[in-house]
Amino acid sequence: MGTLIMVILGVFIALFGSLATIYYAAPLSRHADLKARATGVITQGQQIRSAAVLYYNRTGAAPGAVADLIKTSYLTNIPKGWKLATVSGSPTLYAENTGISRAVCLKADQLLDSAVTSVPSCSSSNAAQTICCQ
């Protein structure tokens, strides 16, 4: 009888431990996934910005689109949702991604600048200081 009670107690402890792990680990997993996707967005944006700066330094003009960077071999492919924009007609370029969720966009901007509290509009002058706008 004592062995049966010990087995039942062991099963309950294992079940409770499993449920606690699922309950506490799920938010951590979602946070890690969000951070990983935001880091990917930052990497893509920085590669596009760097390619655009190289293009500008060599040609003296800003590229009109991400496709121009591929034609001139500064990039090998176009990541989904990205385009280049200039700030008020100046050659200050930023990579704009409208193909990702607002949460990922905000996290990417916050990883670069912890003071960011919202995703800027792509038409805003603040968009040039971020990696992502919508």
Secondary structure, 3 states (H helix, E strand, C coil): CHHHHHHHHHHHHHHHHHHHHHHHHHHHHHHHHHHHHHHHHHHHHHHHHHHHHHHHHHHCCCCCCHHHHHHCCCCCCCCCCEEEEECCCCCCEEEEECCCCHHHHHHHHHHHCCCCCCCCCCCCHHHHHCCCCC
